Amino acid sequence: MAKISYVERENAPENVQAVYDQLQGMFGVVPNVIKAMANAPELMMGFMPFLGAALGPSKVDNATKELAILTTSRLNGCTYCATHHAAAGKRAGLTDEKIAAAPDETSDAFDDREKAVVRYSKELAQNVAASQESLDELAKYFDESQIAELNMVNGVFHVLTRFADTFKVELEK
């Protein structure tokens, strides 16, 4: 049982209802983590564009973003996010072997580029900041814009995983 209530559509402010309707149309469900965040509607409404930008089309491909998100989710102990992003990673083209290997940056399942992403994401989760060595390794595969983006994608999911795990948000049925 979640440690926070879910704000259902009929109890949500009008602007939150509009977000729910959009999510329902896109995914067929309103994620429970969003319903939980709706307890603080002003902050949820501010967070949604950031989340959308992190998950949307960009200079970093979806499989790479999902690998970073999955690494962050697992290291932060968020079963809710890890479950959702294992499925999203598969849709983005990650193999079952790569999904299972995250967050082990030494796994043979990953090529050198993916190992750099996992290592970077792991350092952000464990140390808050990544080492110069990790930044240098990423720079072999990504430009500064992409590295900044990977940092922000990780950051969005540090917020989301901490929220979902603190309140033990349940998977949708």
TADAGI-V349052 format. One record per backbone hydrogen bond with DSSP energy under -1.0 kcal/mol. NH is the residue of the N-H (numbers start at 0). CO is the residue of the C=O. Records with the same first field share a line. If there is no record, write none. Layout:
NH->CO + CO
This chain:
2->166
6->34
10->7
11->8
16->12
17->13
18->14
19->15
20->16
21->17
22->18
23->19
24->20
25->21
26->22
27->23
34->30
35->31
36->32
37->33
38->35
39->36
43->39
44->40
45->41
46->42
47->43
50->46
51->47
52->48
53->49
54->50
55->51
64->60
65->61
66->62
67->63
68->64
69->65
70->66
71->67
72->68
73->69
74->70
75->71
76->73
77->72
78->76
81->77
82->78
83->79
84->80
85->81
86->82
87->83
88->84
89->85
90->86
91->87
92->89
93->88
98->94
99->95
100->96
101->97
103->100
104->102
106->103
109->106
114->110
115->111
116->112
117->113
118->114
119->115
120->116
121->117
122->118
123->119
124->120
125->121
126->122
127->123
128->126
134->130
135->131
136->132
137->133
138->134
139->136
140->137
141->137
146->142
147->143
148->144
149->145
150->146
151->147
152->148
153->149
154->150
155->151
156->152
157->153
158->154
159->155
160->156
161->157
162->158
163->159
164->160
165->161
166->162
168->163
